[in-house]
Amino acid sequence: MAPLLILALLVFAFLTFRYSKILVRKDISAANKRLAIVFYLIAVSALGAVVYFNV
């Protein structure tokens, strides 16, 4: 259980770091930023579901 939670936190931190870099860039349009937010929420929800059903 503990390795899964540690791995989930690392993946969450990586996703947050990656998508925050996308959102602060000026050369990406607002529509693409909204799409990035949607994909981020889907990824975090999937990660949460994996942790929830495996713990």
RAHU-V387374 format. One record per backbone hydrogen bond with DSSP energy under -0.5 kcal/mol. CO is the residue of the C=O (numbers start at 1). NH is the residue of the N-H. Records with the same first field share a line. If there is no record, write none. Layout:
CO = NH, NH
This chain:
1 = 5
2 = 6
3 = 7
4 = 8
5 = 9
6 = 10
7 = 11
8 = 12
9 = 13
10 = 14
11 = 15
12 = 16
13 = 17
14 = 18
15 = 19
16 = 20
17 = 21
18 = 22
19 = 23
20 = 24
21 = 25
22 = 25
29 = 33
30 = 34
31 = 35
32 = 36
33 = 37
34 = 38
35 = 39
36 = 40
37 = 41
38 = 42
39 = 43
40 = 44
41 = 45
42 = 46
43 = 47
44 = 48
45 = 49
46 = 50
47 = 51
48 = 52
49 = 53
50 = 54
51 = 55
